[in-house]
């Protein structure tokens, strides 16, 4: 896989049982790139470490006054230089390719998992942690995958050089062969502590990221209640904790680096001291001493990769563990389904609550518990995050359909929709039936002032459709973001559209126009709106009251206001005392009406009695 071939057609099924298993799975899937990087790394490192042998041969050739051997050595050095240049160039190219492709694979897996889980993801994992995993953690995982092949090349080079020195000059080679493994494993006792400190640092950094994400998302609300200073102090304390943890982690890694410098220096001193004695005794030549000395000097270069792989693994292991945790989450329903892909059309029915949304009608659903309303809206979309009885569309269970078919048939817009950054034209470029255009949807959602604001805020174009929308639409007000999200949902023109509080952030006049616009645009289509707004409820064909996860009343808005106290309490926001007083007044009015009716009836009976007596008297007189 090359960078230009990204993204992957299929990133694969990861082994998410643990962080190390996930890293091992990534390494196996990058096997081709790892082998290529290993080959170029061996060429580079072996060429670097072969230079001391060439220098030793050249010195000995000068001592022996051999011009042919000196020329041959010069040719070997030129060949080593070419190997260093070519190997380093293509090693860097292969290593960067491994890094980018590994990071891209992880990001694709995370994006697929987010689309797969939907809203269930942020219920089970904090949004800040998801952001941290998909940014910083992805980079650290890619670093380890990239560093692994370079470490293997360095380790093999160390083995080759040690064997070569032992064969070339056994008296000094045995010292190097014994010392190099000691250097390689000298920092192992410190790695667990360094890893723990790195884990603590990453954990604190993750919490700080979550806090920053939550603060930025709620900045408008914080400013409204004057709480930005409180959250700023909380973030300042969290960032200081991250700084202290980073300093403690850096101290340990600096100690490891110091050991990696100190021990090779000590080995070099031992080699030079022992080599000088051997040279004085005539057991080795000057060229051999120079060769071994230079080889030990150059060996510090591949040994640095031992420290790097230790750092890469220490930092990537917690990152891989967090990524594996996200990737191991599963839906409660199968996304494949047991039925063939189809888009049924008909009544939408929820057996769990008894909610019926008739085909082609505008149905409003009133639920006193906003959380219960959100769960019910999600269940109406099929494949909910929690196990339960499936919703039926035209008698077909939605969780038996493939997830893509269920989402095509029923579109659910939650109460906090997200606007992605980009132009308005790109925002509204969504899969749709083609029956509803952008102008119609924007008009129905009353987005005229939004278009004006976008055009005025854009310096590059006068066309609001080409105006840029910032991340999550932060440059727009809450009501403007809500109306743009509603227009995006209307453009899709699904068979069934479920809206959860689509006008909670707009004023009453705009809300009334939106209610009329949505009703007209969705005429003949199935629409369910979860709301307690009288303006929307008054435009609905039928209103359903859901109380304690059960349908308890169905009717029109005005009828339910008169006949259903629980409905009136939710819609008019009556307190229990106001409801009791309202009931008492109604009871007293009913009692007074009953008394008046009884008095009227008695008066009527008395009149009939008088008339009857008069008639009897007339009959007697006539007789």
Secondary structure, 3 states (H helix, E strand, C coil): CCHHHCCCCCCCCCCCCCHHHHHHHHHHHCHHHHHHHHHHHHHHHHHHHHHHHHHHHHHHHHHCCCHHHHHHHHHHHHHHHHHHHHHHHHHHHHHHHHHHHHHHHHHHHHHHHHHHHCCHHHHHCCHHHHHHHHHHHHHHHHHHHHHHHHHHHHHHHHHHHHHHHHHHCHHHHHHHHHHHHHHHHCCHHHHHHHHHHHHHHHHHHHHHHHHHHHHHHCHHHHHHHCCHHHHHHHHHHHHHHHHHHHHHHHHHHHHHHHHHHHHHHHHHHHHHHHHHHHHHCCCCCHHHHHHHHHHHHHHHHHHHHHHHHHHHHHHHHHHHHHHHHHHCCCCCCCCCCCCCCCCCCCCEEECCCCEEECCCCEEEEEECCHHHHHHHHHHHCCCCCCCCCCEEECCEEHHHCCHHHHHHHEEEECCCCCCCCEEHHHHCCCCCCCCCCHHHHHHHCCCHHHHHHHHHHCCCCCCHHHCEECHHHCCCCHHHHHHHHHHHHHHHCCCEEEEECCCCCCCHHHHHHHHHHHHHHCCCCEEEEECCCHHHHCCCCEEEEECCCCEEEEECHHHHHHHCHHHHHHHCCCCHHHHHHHHHHHHHHHHHHHHHHHHHHHHHHHHHHHHHHHHHHHHHHHC
